[in-house]
């Protein structure tokens, strides 16, 4: 997910409690330990025989449904942005919608030039 889309999601879609958690010192420390444990490699790609550098730490069981596992390292894994978007397609919606709009505008522009 791009930085802009990430900021949009964090500001408008993520609930305040989750925002506070993800800015906490405890999360930052736990996140860093998971990244080091996983050698900054996407665990999802690795299970499929690919080595991909990653820096996103993903809750296997979602934070909102399992807050008790928020800092449980057995519930956390490092994954790449592509795999994270696959896990959470709702987080990239705005970016995809903007891309579709740009394509639609380009097609309309091209059609106007032809006629």
URVEN-V311197 format. One record per residue. N is the residue number from 1. RES is the residue in three letters. NEAR is the number of other ideal C-beta (glycine too) atoms within 10 Angstrom. D_CENTER is the distance of its C-alpha to the mean C-alpha in Angstrom with 2 decimals. Layout:
BEGIN
N_RES_NEAR_D_CENTER, N_RES_NEAR_D_CENTER
END
This chain:
BEGIN
1_UNK_18_5.48, 2_UNK_10_8.78, 3_UNK_7_10.02, 4_UNK_11_11.94, 5_UNK_17_9.45, 6_UNK_16_7.47, 7_UNK_11_11.08, 8_UNK_17_12.05, 9_UNK_18_9.63, 10_UNK_14_10.65, 11_UNK_9_14.21, 12_UNK_8_14.93, 13_UNK_12_12.94, 14_UNK_18_12.05, 15_UNK_10_15.39, 16_UNK_7_17.44, 17_UNK_11_17.76, 18_UNK_15_14.07, 19_UNK_12_14.00, 20_UNK_11_17.11, 21_UNK_16_15.84, 22_UNK_15_12.83, 23_UNK_10_15.52, 24_UNK_13_18.04, 25_UNK_7_19.84, 26_UNK_10_19.67, 27_UNK_16_15.84, 28_UNK_11_16.02, 29_UNK_11_18.80, 30_UNK_17_17.30, 31_UNK_17_14.00, 32_UNK_11_16.38, 33_UNK_14_18.53, 34_UNK_19_15.88, 35_UNK_17_14.94, 36_UNK_10_18.72, 37_UNK_13_19.45, 38_UNK_17_17.18, 39_UNK_12_18.53, 40_UNK_14_15.19, 41_UNK_17_15.03, 42_UNK_25_12.51, 43_UNK_20_14.30, 44_UNK_20_13.45, 45_UNK_17_14.92, 46_UNK_17_17.65, 47_UNK_10_18.70, 48_UNK_9_19.25, 49_UNK_6_21.34, 50_UNK_11_19.12, 51_UNK_10_18.34, 52_UNK_18_15.16, 53_UNK_11_14.35, 54_UNK_25_11.02, 55_UNK_12_10.06, 56_UNK_19_6.96, 57_UNK_20_8.76, 58_UNK_20_7.98, 59_UNK_18_10.66, 60_UNK_14_12.53, 61_UNK_14_14.44, 62_UNK_13_12.50, 63_UNK_17_13.44, 64_UNK_11_15.13, 65_UNK_8_17.24, 66_UNK_13_18.02, 67_UNK_13_18.25, 68_UNK_8_20.90, 69_UNK_16_18.47, 70_UNK_18_16.21, 71_UNK_18_17.65, 72_UNK_13_18.93, 73_UNK_12_18.04, 74_UNK_8_18.93, 75_UNK_17_16.01, 76_UNK_23_13.45, 77_UNK_21_12.44, 78_UNK_26_10.96, 79_UNK_25_8.81, 80_UNK_21_8.20, 81_UNK_16_5.64, 82_UNK_15_7.99, 83_UNK_21_8.12, 84_UNK_19_4.64, 85_UNK_18_5.36, 86_UNK_12_8.65, 87_UNK_15_8.11, 88_UNK_14_6.76, 89_UNK_9_8.62, 90_UNK_9_9.62, 91_UNK_18_6.79, 92_UNK_19_7.86, 93_UNK_14_11.45, 94_UNK_16_12.95, 95_UNK_17_12.26, 96_UNK_12_13.70, 97_UNK_10_16.52, 98_UNK_12_17.43, 99_UNK_11_17.68, 100_UNK_10_19.88, 101_UNK_10_21.97, 102_UNK_10_22.60, 103_UNK_10_23.70, 104_UNK_10_25.88, 105_UNK_10_27.50, 106_UNK_10_28.18, 107_UNK_10_29.80, 108_UNK_10_31.86, 109_UNK_9_32.97, 110_UNK_9_33.98, 111_UNK_9_35.88, 112_UNK_8_37.73, 113_UNK_7_38.87, 114_UNK_5_40.24, 115_UNK_4_42.35
END
